[in-house]
Amino acid sequence: MTPTELLKSSKILDSHIKHNLLAQNEKLEHIIHSQNQDESINTTLGKIEIVIKKTIESSNFTQKHQQLQQVSHLCLLAKELLEKQNINELLNIIEQIDYLNKLLAVYTEIYQGLDLIFTAEHEIDLIEKFNKYILGYENFATIIEKGQFLTFDICRAIEMAVNAGLRIELEERNKEENISIPNFLKTAARLKRTLISTLWYLDKIKEDEKIEGYKNGKELAPYLKHMGRTPEEQLQKNQGAMKLVRSWLDEKVSPEESKKRSLHFELFKQIVDNERPPGHKLYSEE
């Protein structure tokens, strides 16, 4: 079942995009009826208007991102036709078409991300499900990292979707039956890294107050409870771990227990190195 936060975030993103596409269509309609340009240009702009309208009316994320890709191709065609006219009065229209095309690139990525995430919800195979989550959330990470055409609605909705993804990852990782699935832990770790990096980008946007109203809260705080803001605070937070290590050093262990722990440590080293890329292994020789 799709988590409530994912549904809510998708509705926010879809509603925001629809509103902006509607505004862009109104501008196109004004250009078509108020400018005296070549009929081929008006025909192409009219096609853009029609496909945008279909995108607004569609409820299918796959159709939406495919339609926006179609609009992008039409924008390039319209720009080419306008530039051939070589008329200064048309420069403003070219700028508007350029703006629309750049906006569409962001919205296409959003719809592609939503499409992958919601498709993942219907996957029975857990590895395949997580791989689709990764691809979908990577789209969101790219959008936030680039920082183009971001608004409060987009950032807040992606933040909600990421938090839902973290909950899904944690829930599945805590199920004993999933631990034995080949490559599950590795795939789950990849998903978590993607989600955390997206929250990091969002947190940076808040710190820099780049978007009006999107500030304050520290979204990484729940996942970095043991990180201090100063060396002194870090030392204080380390006291519990230091006490635990000290108790381990003072502990007397039987030969049997020592052998068992040694085997566990070997397994731990394998898990750590499996998660690290070539050239960055900690324990094994490459």
Secondary structure, DSSP 8 states (H G I E B T S, - for coil): ---HHHHHHHHHHHHHHHHHHHHHHHHHHHHHHH----HHHHHHHHHHHHHHHHHHH---HHHHHHHHHHHHHHHHHHHHHHHHH--GGGHHHHHHHHHHHHHHHHHHHHHHHHHHHHHHTT-SSHHHHHHHHHHHHHHHHHHHHHT-S--HHHHHHHHHHHHHHHHHHHHHHT-HHHHTSTTHHHHHHHHHHHHHHHHHHHHHHHHHT-STT--S--TTGGG-TT--SSHHHHHHHTHHHHHHHHHHHH----HHHHHHHHHHHHHHHHHHHHTS-TT--SSS--
